[in-house]
Amino acid sequence: MSLDAGTARRSRVLIFSSRSWGELGNRLSAKRLQSALDQSGLFDEIEHESFEDFCPYFAEIGQRIRGLSQSADSPQTRRAQYDALIAEVHSSVESGKLSSDELGFGKVRDRISAGAPDVVIGTKGLISRLVCDALGPARVRGPQVVNYVTNDGLLTLPVHVSAAPDLQIVQTEAGARRLLAALPELDPDRVSVMGPMISAPSFGMQVPLNLGLFINRGGDEYWPLIERLADAGRGLELQIICSGNDRLLDLIVRFARSRGLAWRIDGALPVDEYLSRLDDLAQLERRAFICKSAPSTVFEALARGIPVLAMDSGLPMETWVGELVADTGLGGFFRDMPALVTATERLVNGDDTLVTTAKAEVPGFIRDVLGAFRTGPRVSRLISQMPFKPLQEIAQP
């Protein structure tokens, strides 16, 4: 299928990607796609969701994939376990034994009804197929469904191969041949070879600022920042984690919904999920992280090369961290919210002086000062050299 001047323009797009199947790679591919569509100027709105939030079964399998990836003792074991799991998933989906609730069909339909997209894109073959199944007969008058193949190797797995989507976008001619061989009934005009998308900035337009905001037991002092960020429009991709303040979290969620903002908003996250979010943020070109000046929070971000805008928490044991950030050029330290709001607005408006300087200084800081990747071994050696006392000695008065 060729895309030319005669192709109908679509105004609203919804992208479903995965945050656990393929981890960072799939989410990054979706982000690149979203950025490219946005910068093309052909669409009025492009929204992005994680399919795990709608399909419980998909989320469960994603966790199992993550678990086996971490626990397997060899590549061979990992491959065998993965093949067995994917075969199980394919059998479960094809057999029809999974309920519509397990597959999230109702939630998917509700999300599509709420956003009224003209096009729904899945970045996994299974996602695209399940979207089609969820829509059912409504597809006759509903959105077009696109399978956006982020890795042609997935086409070797039957679970990701389906003729249901209206359009299949693959990376290579070999991928197209593989897909058509697996699906003889598929019209070749519904398969398009577009090549891998390496980076959206090739359009030569300004890349949105990717900003993480961690409100850890923070109070209402963050509200002016939330209000100002709402005016940033497409110049900002925002993730908010609001931990320890359910009232503020609810306020932010309702405010974003009322303004139609596609922010990613979460409450307290498990540590692994929180660190995964930082890993995602670290892969993006224009990035920064706003948090209170707590050492663990700040250093985890810096260790990943993310410039930090640290807010003074008012706690004496944390002030030194913010001062260190400012003194070493790793970001900024702000004693009050107006100053933080002003600095953030400069970033959103394209003044990257603060983050550019920080990105240049962070690697040396990690290596020479923080020593983040050597600390564990050093502490381990130190403790191992302590003169341990026998238990009976400690027990005596």
N, C-alpha and C positions, 0 to 999 in steps of 0.2 A: 504494500500500500504506500503510495507516495503522498507527501504533504505538500500542497502547492497553494497558490493564491486562491484557488477555487474551494479550498477546504473550509467548511463552516466554522466560524469562530464561536467558541464557547466562553461563557462569561464566568462560570463558577466551577471550581475544581476541588474535589476532596481526595486527599491521598491517605491511604491506609498503609502503614509500614509496620515493621516489627522491631521491638527493642530487645527481644530475647532470642529469636531465631536469627542467627547471624550477628547478633549483638551490634557492635558499633558500625560494621560495614553497611548493613541494611538501612540503619537510621541515617547514616551519612549520605547514602545514595538518595534516600528520600529527601533529605535536606537540599542536596544539590539540585535535584529535580524541581523541588518547590522554588528554589532561588531562580533557576533558569526560566521557569514558567512566569514567575513574577516579573523578572527583568525583561521578558519579551514584550511586555505591554499588551498582550493579546487577551488577558483575562482580568476580570474585575476583582476576583477573589480566589485565593488558593489556600485551602486549609489542610492541616496535617494532623493525623491522629495515629496513635498506636493501637493496633488491632487487638492487642492483649486486653485493652480496657473494655472491649465489647464482647469478646469471645472467650468464655472461661476455659474451654477445652484448648484453644490455641495458647492461652497463657500457661496452662498446666504443662503442655508439651514443651513450651519454651523453657520452663524451669527445669524440666527433665534433661533437655539438651544441654543447658548450662551446667547441670550437675555432672553429667557424664563427661563433658569436656574438661571439667576440673579434676575429676576423680580417676579417670583412666590412666593406667600406668605405662601405656605405650601407644604410639600412633595406631598400631594394629588393633589393639583392644578398643580404642576409641572408635575406629572405623566400624568394627564389628557391632559394637553397641549402638552406634548411630544408625547403621543400616537396619538393624532389627527394630529400632524405635520408629524409623520412618516407614518401614513396611507395616508396622502395627497401625500407625496413623492412617496410612492409605487404605488399609483393610477396613478400619473403623468408619472412615468417611464414605467409602464406596458401599459398604454393607447397609448403610442407613440405620445402624443401631444407636447412633448418637441422637439425643433429643434436640429439638430446636433451641431449647434453653441452654444446653451445653454448648451449642455452636453459636449462641448469641444472636440468632436471627432477628429476634424482636428488637434488641438494642441496636443492631446494624440498621434495620429499617427505620427506627425512630431517629437515629442520627442523620440518615440521609433525608428523611422527611423534614427534619428541622433545618438543615442547611440548604436543601433544594439544589444540590449541585447538578450541573449538566453532564459532568464527567466524574466518575469515581475510578481512581487508579489504585491498584494493589501492587506492592513491590515484591510480593511472593506469589507464585502461581496458585498456591492454596488459598491465599487471601482473596485473590480475584475470583476464584471459583466459588468460595463461600459467600462472597458478596452477591454473585449471580444467583446462587441457591436461595439466599435470604430474600432477594427481591421477587423471585418466582415470576408469576404472570405479570407482575407490575412492571417488569422490564420492557414490556411492549410500549408503555408510555413513560417509562422512567429514564434514568440517566444511562449514558453509554458507560460500559465497564471496560477498562484497559488493564491488561497484564503487562506491567513494566518489569522486564527481566533484568535484575541488577547483576546477575552472574549466570552466564550461559551454561555453566556446569550444572545448575539446578535442573536444566531440561533433561538430564539423565535420570532424574528421580520422578517416577510416575505420579507421586503425590502433588507435584508442581506442574503437571501437564494437563491442560484441560482445553477443550474447544469452546467452552462457554463464553469467555470474554469477547467483546466486539472487536477488539484490536489487541494484537500481541506485539510489543516492541522488544526486539532482541538486540544484542550487541554486535553479533557477527553473522556473516553469511552461513558459516558452519552451524551456528545456533538455529538459524531459520530452517536449514535443511533437516536438522535433527528434530525440530518441532513438527515439521510437515511429515516426516517419516513416521513419527509416533502417532500422528493424527491425520490419517488419509482423508478424512471427511472435512478437514479444515481448508477453507478457501485461501489460497496463497495471497489474495489481495488483503486479507486481514492480518497479514504478518509484515512487519516493517523492520528493516535493519537500520539502526541509528548510530551504532558504535557506542563505546563506553563513554559516559559523561565524567570527565576527570575533574572539572571544576567549573562552577557557574560564573566566576569572575571573567571568563573569556569574553563575555559580552561587553566588557569595558565600562560597565556602569558601577556605581557605588555598591559595595557589598554591605548588607545590613549588619548592624552591630548585634552580636550574640551575647546576651547579658544574663548572668546568673545572679539571683538575689536570694540570699539565705537569711531569713529572719528567724534567729534562734532565740526563742523566748523574748523576742522584741515586743515593744509596745506600740502605741499609736503614733510615736514619733516618725514611723516609716510611712504614714499615710500621705503626707505631702509628696513624697517621692513616687508613690504609686499613682497618684493623680497626674503628676507631670509626665510619667512614662506612658500614660494612656494617650497622650497627644503625639507620640513619636510616629505612629502609623507604621508604614512598611519599612521604615529605617531601623526597626528594632525587632529582634527575636528574643522573647523574654521567657525565662523559666524562674518560677518563684517556689521556694520551699519555705513554708511558714510552720515552724515547729514550736510547740509549747504554748500556742495562743489560738485556741479554736475559734474564739470570737472574731479575731482579726482575720483568720483564714476564711471564715464564712463571709465576712465583709468583702474581702478581696475577690472571692469567687463570684458573689452576686454583682459586684461592681463591674468585673470583666465581662460577665454575661450581658449586663445592661448596655455596655458599650460595644458589644460584638467583637471583643478582643480575643484573638486566638492564642492567648497565653497558656503556658503549661503551668498549672498550679497544683501543688501537693502539700500535704501536711508532713508530719514526721515520717522519714523514710528509714528503712533498715540501712545499716552502715554500708553494706555492699552496694545497694542501690544508689545511695548518695555518692559514693566514690565512682560508680559507673556514670553518673550524671556529670561529674567533674571530668572524667575521661572523655566523654562525648564533647563537652565544651572545649577541651584542650585541642581537639582536632580542627576547630573552626578558625578561620583566618582572623576576623575581627572579634575578639573575645575579651571579656572582663568579668570579674566576680565581685559582688558587693556583699560584705558580711561585717559582723562586729570584729573587733581586733583581738580575737581569741587565738592563741598560738596554734592549736590543732587545726582549726578551720582555715586560718591563713596559710599555714605551711603546707597543708594538703593541696591547696590551689597552686601555690608557688612551685611546689615540686613537680607539677604538671605543666609548668610554663604559662600559667594563667595570671595576667596582671590583676592586682587586687585593689579595690577601693574599700578601705577599712574605716568603719564607723566607730568612733570612741564609745565604748559601752558604759563608761563611767566607773568601771571597776579598776581599782589600782593595779591589780595583778595582770591586767591586759593592756594597759596603756603603752608599755614598752614595745609591744609587737607592732602597734600602729606607727609609733615613732621610727622603728626599724624599717618598716615598709617605705616611709617617706624619705628617710635619710639615705637609703641605699638605692632609691630610684625604682623600686619594685611596684610602684603604684602610687596611691595617695592615702593620706590619713586625715580624717575630717572630725573636728571637734563638735560640730553641730550639723543638723540636717540641711539647712539652707546651703551650706558649703558643698555638701555631698550632692544635693540636687543640681547645683550649678555645674559641678564637674561632670556629672552624668549627662546633662543636657549638651555639654560641649562634645562629648563622645558621640552621642546620638546624631548630632548635627555634622559630624565628619571631622572634628578636630581630634586626631589620633595621637597627639603629642605625648600624652601621658602613657598610653598603652604601648606606643612604639618604643619609647625609652625603656619602659618596664620589660618588654619582651627581649630587648637587647641585654638587660642587666640580669635577668632571672637565671640563665644558665650558669653564669659565673657564681652567683650567689648560692645556687644549689651545690655546686662543686666545692667552693672554697669556704663558705661560711656555714650554711645549713648542714651540709654533709648528709643529706637525708637518706641516701642509699647506703651509707656506711654506719649510720648510728646503731642499727640493730646489731650487726656483728660486734661493734665496739662494746656495747652494753653487755652483750652475751659473754664476751671474753672477760670483761671486768667482773661480772657476777661469778663466773666459773673460777676465778682466782681468789675468791673470798675464802677465808679460813673457816670452813663450816665446822660446827661443833657437833659431836655425837649426840643423839637424842637423849641418852641417859644423863649427859652433863647438863643439858638445858632443863631437864625435869627436876634436878636437885635444887634445894633452896640455897 
